[in-house]
Amino acid sequence: MDEWIAEDRDEVKNAKSVVMIQCVGSRNEERPYCSRVCCSQAIKNSIALKEANPQQDVYVLYRDVRAYGFLEQHYRRARELGVRFIRYEEDKKPEVSAANGQLRVSSFDPMLNIPISIDCDLLVLSAAIIPNEDVDDLGKLFKVPLNSDKFFLEAHMKLRPIDFATDGVFMCGLAHCPKSVAESIAQADGAAARSATILSKDQIELEATISEVVDANCDGCAYCIDPCPYNALTLIEYMYKGSIKKTVQRDGALCKGCGVCMATCPKKGIFVRGFKLEQISTMVEAALMGE
């Protein structure tokens, strides 16, 4: 629709009535999230339509208008120009039908508490922003997690909003979640700055809180290798007192100290520094004694 308005297409100029339906395929059980840019884009397009042709009827059917920040001014401008915003409820979504070459949108107005029908020449659907189909493969390739909606998940929403748990990998834009161009640019600036903090150093210090193998307890069962999300563990064999001993070797550069290996080991053969089972048990006991 944005392109059609910019190109001054006949379909737009000759339309007597335009209907825009928001939240098509989003904010439902399958995709509960908001696509964020739909409302602002609908407001922008509706203003452009009314300014080009004040006689044109423009309707925006919405569930909630999310014109956050300074976009509220554009929403007010659209109302002043005569754009009609009509709310609909999730259980009474608009229905579209066609007859004799004419589109008709039927809905229920909860404000007036009556059903309504709008004949229109142009129908615009604000479809959901969805992740690419190969996003799972990409996440596995870079060892970065996804949230329940299949968008990439940051290391910490407040403390590390651009970082992944995997060092040296950063994110920005729609890969993170639906957002506007301005927000994507701001996040891209942050990702570039975070990258510069790594590229500017000759050496990088590793985290101290990583796993440690207790060779005396490890019998090489390898229960901890497959669950490790960072592929930091390797099963090795060596000669010990005339026999072959199996054990696990940890790569300190890859380990992030997540503790998955410690949780899967049945022999106390590996632990995270500062978080031995004996230490955790003592802290729990001290907490219970304090109560």
Secondary structure, 3 states (H helix, E strand, C coil): CHHHHHHCCHHHHCCCEEEEEEEECCCCCCCCCCCCHHHHHHHHHHHHHHHHCCCCEEEEEECCCCCCCCHHHHHHHHHHHCCEEEECCHHHCCEEEEECCEEEEEEEECCCCEEEEEEECEEEEEECCCCCCCHHHHHHHHCCCECCCCCECCCECCCECCECCCCCCECCHHHCCCCCHHHHHHHHHHHHHHHHHHHCCCCCCCCCCCEEECCCCCCCCCCCCCCCCCCCEEEEEEEECCEEEEEEEECCCCCCCCCHHHHHCCCCCEEECCCCHHHHHHHHHHHHHHC
